[in-house]
């Protein structure tokens, strides 16, 4: 659920988001 607030803050590309989230568990 931590992804929702982050995405709402700044709409980042799905690819970049996936990579960043992949690094952080």
PDB file of N, CA, C, O and CB in Angstrom:
ATOM      1  N   UNK A   1       0.848  -1.221   0.000  1.00  0.00           N
ATOM      2  CA  UNK A   1       0.000   0.000   0.000  1.00  0.00           C
ATOM      3  C   UNK A   1       0.876   1.261   0.000  1.00  0.00           C
ATOM      4  O   UNK A   1       0.377   2.379  -0.126  1.00  0.00           O
ATOM      5  CB  UNK A   1      -0.956   0.012   1.247  1.00  0.00           C
ATOM      6  N   UNK A   2       2.176   1.059   0.143  1.00  0.00           N
ATOM      7  CA  UNK A   2       3.092   2.215   0.140  1.00  0.00           C
ATOM      8  C   UNK A   2       3.279   2.752  -1.280  1.00  0.00           C
ATOM      9  O   UNK A   2       3.789   3.855  -1.479  1.00  0.00           O
ATOM     10  CB  UNK A   2       4.467   1.824   0.746  1.00  0.00           C
ATOM     11  N   UNK A   3       2.856   1.947  -2.265  1.00  0.00           N
ATOM     12  CA  UNK A   3       3.012   2.378  -3.658  1.00  0.00           C
ATOM     13  C   UNK A   3       1.976   3.448  -4.018  1.00  0.00           C
ATOM     14  O   UNK A   3       2.258   4.350  -4.807  1.00  0.00           O
ATOM     15  CB  UNK A   3       2.883   1.171  -4.613  1.00  0.00           C
ATOM     16  N   UNK A   4       0.799   3.345  -3.446  1.00  0.00           N
ATOM     17  CA  UNK A   4      -0.278   4.297  -3.784  1.00  0.00           C
ATOM     18  C   UNK A   4       0.134   5.744  -3.494  1.00  0.00           C
ATOM     19  O   UNK A   4       0.095   6.581  -4.396  1.00  0.00           O
ATOM     20  CB  UNK A   4      -1.560   3.955  -2.996  1.00  0.00           C
ATOM     21  N   UNK A   5       0.530   6.058  -2.246  1.00  0.00           N
ATOM     22  CA  UNK A   5       0.907   7.432  -1.901  1.00  0.00           C
ATOM     23  C   UNK A   5       2.088   7.923  -2.745  1.00  0.00           C
ATOM     24  O   UNK A   5       2.122   9.079  -3.166  1.00  0.00           O
ATOM     25  CB  UNK A   5       1.255   7.526  -0.410  1.00  0.00           C
ATOM     26  N   UNK A   6       3.037   7.048  -2.981  1.00  0.00           N
ATOM     27  CA  UNK A   6       4.210   7.456  -3.763  1.00  0.00           C
ATOM     28  C   UNK A   6       3.800   7.831  -5.180  1.00  0.00           C
ATOM     29  O   UNK A   6       4.250   8.842  -5.720  1.00  0.00           O
ATOM     30  CB  UNK A   6       5.264   6.328  -3.793  1.00  0.00           C
ATOM     31  N   UNK A   7       2.942   7.009  -5.780  1.00  0.00           N
ATOM     32  CA  UNK A   7       2.507   7.271  -7.157  1.00  0.00           C
ATOM     33  C   UNK A   7       1.678   8.550  -7.214  1.00  0.00           C
ATOM     34  O   UNK A   7       1.757   9.313  -8.177  1.00  0.00           O
ATOM     35  CB  UNK A   7       1.690   6.079  -7.710  1.00  0.00           C
ATOM     36  N   UNK A   8       0.888   8.771  -6.176  1.00  0.00           N
ATOM     37  CA  UNK A   8       0.038   9.964  -6.158  1.00  0.00           C
ATOM     38  C   UNK A   8       0.901  11.223  -6.032  1.00  0.00           C
ATOM     39  O   UNK A   8       0.564  12.277  -6.573  1.00  0.00           O
ATOM     40  CB  UNK A   8      -0.986   9.890  -4.990  1.00  0.00           C
ATOM     41  N   UNK A   9       2.007  11.098  -5.318  1.00  0.00           N
ATOM     42  CA  UNK A   9       2.898  12.261  -5.126  1.00  0.00           C
ATOM     43  C   UNK A   9       3.449  12.726  -6.479  1.00  0.00           C
ATOM     44  O   UNK A   9       3.337  13.896  -6.845  1.00  0.00           O
ATOM     45  CB  UNK A   9       4.074  11.907  -4.153  1.00  0.00           C
ATOM     46  N   UNK A  10       4.041  11.790  -7.203  1.00  0.00           N
ATOM     47  CA  UNK A  10       4.615  12.132  -8.514  1.00  0.00           C
ATOM     48  C   UNK A  10       4.407  10.957  -9.462  1.00  0.00           C
ATOM     49  O   UNK A  10       4.967   9.882  -9.243  1.00  0.00           O
ATOM     50  CB  UNK A  10       6.140  12.486  -8.395  1.00  0.00           C
ATOM     51  N   UNK A  11       3.622  11.144 -10.498  1.00  0.00           N
ATOM     52  CA  UNK A  11       3.330  10.077 -11.467  1.00  0.00           C
ATOM     53  C   UNK A  11       4.580   9.658 -12.242  1.00  0.00           C
ATOM     54  O   UNK A  11       4.981  10.331 -13.192  1.00  0.00           O
ATOM     55  CB  UNK A  11       2.242  10.536 -12.447  1.00  0.00           C
ATOM     56  N   UNK A  12       5.192   8.548 -11.835  1.00  0.00           N
ATOM     57  CA  UNK A  12       6.407   8.083 -12.510  1.00  0.00           C
ATOM     58  C   UNK A  12       6.050   6.948 -13.458  1.00  0.00           C
ATOM     59  O   UNK A  12       5.048   6.264 -13.248  1.00  0.00           O
ATOM     60  CB  UNK A  12       7.481   7.621 -11.480  1.00  0.00           C
ATOM     61  N   UNK A  13       6.836   6.739 -14.478  1.00  0.00           N
ATOM     62  CA  UNK A  13       6.602   5.646 -15.433  1.00  0.00           C
ATOM     63  C   UNK A  13       6.489   4.297 -14.731  1.00  0.00           C
ATOM     64  O   UNK A  13       7.135   4.063 -13.711  1.00  0.00           O
ATOM     65  CB  UNK A  13       7.728   5.596 -16.466  1.00  0.00           C
ATOM     66  N   UNK A  14       5.666   3.419 -15.284  1.00  0.00           N
ATOM     67  CA  UNK A  14       5.486   2.090 -14.688  1.00  0.00           C
ATOM     68  C   UNK A  14       6.817   1.340 -14.650  1.00  0.00           C
ATOM     69  O   UNK A  14       7.108   0.638 -13.681  1.00  0.00           O
ATOM     70  CB  UNK A  14       4.433   1.275 -15.480  1.00  0.00           C
ATOM     71  N   UNK A  15       7.613   1.483 -15.686  1.00  0.00           N
ATOM     72  CA  UNK A  15       8.895   0.760 -15.755  1.00  0.00           C
ATOM     73  C   UNK A  15       9.812   1.220 -14.614  1.00  0.00           C
ATOM     74  O   UNK A  15      10.364   0.396 -13.883  1.00  0.00           O
ATOM     75  CB  UNK A  15       9.589   0.989 -17.142  1.00  0.00           C
ATOM     76  N   UNK A  16       9.966   2.528 -14.470  1.00  0.00           N
ATOM     77  CA  UNK A  16      10.841   3.063 -13.419  1.00  0.00           C
ATOM     78  C   UNK A  16      10.297   2.659 -12.047  1.00  0.00           C
ATOM     79  O   UNK A  16      11.052   2.260 -11.161  1.00  0.00           O
ATOM     80  CB  UNK A  16      10.956   4.617 -13.529  1.00  0.00           C
ATOM     81  N   UNK A  17       8.979   2.770 -11.886  1.00  0.00           N
ATOM     82  CA  UNK A  17       8.358   2.411 -10.608  1.00  0.00           C
ATOM     83  C   UNK A  17       8.673   0.959 -10.264  1.00  0.00           C
ATOM     84  O   UNK A  17       9.063   0.640  -9.141  1.00  0.00           O
ATOM     85  CB  UNK A  17       6.826   2.633 -10.658  1.00  0.00           C
ATOM     86  N   UNK A  18       8.495   0.090 -11.254  1.00  0.00           N
ATOM     87  CA  UNK A  18       8.726  -1.337 -11.028  1.00  0.00           C
ATOM     88  C   UNK A  18      10.166  -1.582 -10.586  1.00  0.00           C
ATOM     89  O   UNK A  18      10.419  -2.382  -9.685  1.00  0.00           O
ATOM     90  CB  UNK A  18       8.413  -2.145 -12.303  1.00  0.00           C
ATOM     91  N   UNK A  19      11.107  -0.891 -11.225  1.00  0.00           N
ATOM     92  CA  UNK A  19      12.518  -1.090 -10.894  1.00  0.00           C
ATOM     93  C   UNK A  19      12.812  -0.596  -9.477  1.00  0.00           C
ATOM     94  O   UNK A  19      13.490  -1.278  -8.709  1.00  0.00           O
ATOM     95  CB  UNK A  19      13.421  -0.362 -11.912  1.00  0.00           C
ATOM     96  N   UNK A  20      12.308   0.572  -9.136  1.00  0.00           N
ATOM     97  CA  UNK A  20      12.561   1.137  -7.803  1.00  0.00           C
ATOM     98  C   UNK A  20      11.950   0.237  -6.726  1.00  0.00           C
ATOM     99  O   UNK A  20      12.574  -0.049  -5.705  1.00  0.00           O
ATOM    100  CB  UNK A  20      11.982   2.578  -7.696  1.00  0.00           C
ATOM    101  N   UNK A  21      10.710  -0.203  -6.981  1.00  0.00           N
ATOM    102  CA  UNK A  21      10.045  -1.048  -5.984  1.00  0.00           C
ATOM    103  C   UNK A  21      10.716  -2.414  -5.902  1.00  0.00           C
ATOM    104  O   UNK A  21      10.741  -3.048  -4.847  1.00  0.00           O
ATOM    105  CB  UNK A  21       8.550  -1.211  -6.322  1.00  0.00           C
ATOM    106  N   UNK A  22      11.254  -2.851  -7.022  1.00  0.00           N
ATOM    107  CA  UNK A  22      11.916  -4.155  -7.050  1.00  0.00           C
ATOM    108  C   UNK A  22      13.149  -4.129  -6.148  1.00  0.00           C
ATOM    109  O   UNK A  22      13.479  -5.119  -5.496  1.00  0.00           O
ATOM    110  CB  UNK A  22      12.309  -4.542  -8.500  1.00  0.00           C
ATOM    111  N   UNK A  23      13.824  -2.973  -6.126  1.00  0.00           N
ATOM    112  CA  UNK A  23      15.024  -2.851  -5.281  1.00  0.00           C
ATOM    113  C   UNK A  23      14.632  -2.831  -3.809  1.00  0.00           C
ATOM    114  O   UNK A  23      15.267  -3.488  -2.984  1.00  0.00           O
ATOM    115  CB  UNK A  23      15.822  -1.569  -5.638  1.00  0.00           C
ATOM    116  N   UNK A  24      13.585  -2.077  -3.482  1.00  0.00           N
ATOM    117  CA  UNK A  24      13.142  -1.972  -2.086  1.00  0.00           C
ATOM    118  C   UNK A  24      12.038  -2.998  -1.816  1.00  0.00           C
ATOM    119  O   UNK A  24      10.996  -2.962  -2.469  1.00  0.00           O
ATOM    120  CB  UNK A  24      12.636  -0.530  -1.771  1.00  0.00           C
ATOM    121  N   UNK A  25      12.248  -3.893  -0.882  1.00  0.00           N
ATOM    122  CA  UNK A  25      11.260  -4.930  -0.550  1.00  0.00           C
ATOM    123  C   UNK A  25      10.005  -4.343   0.077  1.00  0.00           C
ATOM    124  O   UNK A  25       9.080  -5.082   0.413  1.00  0.00           O
ATOM    125  CB  UNK A  25      11.870  -5.955   0.394  1.00  0.00           C
TER     126      UNK A  25
END
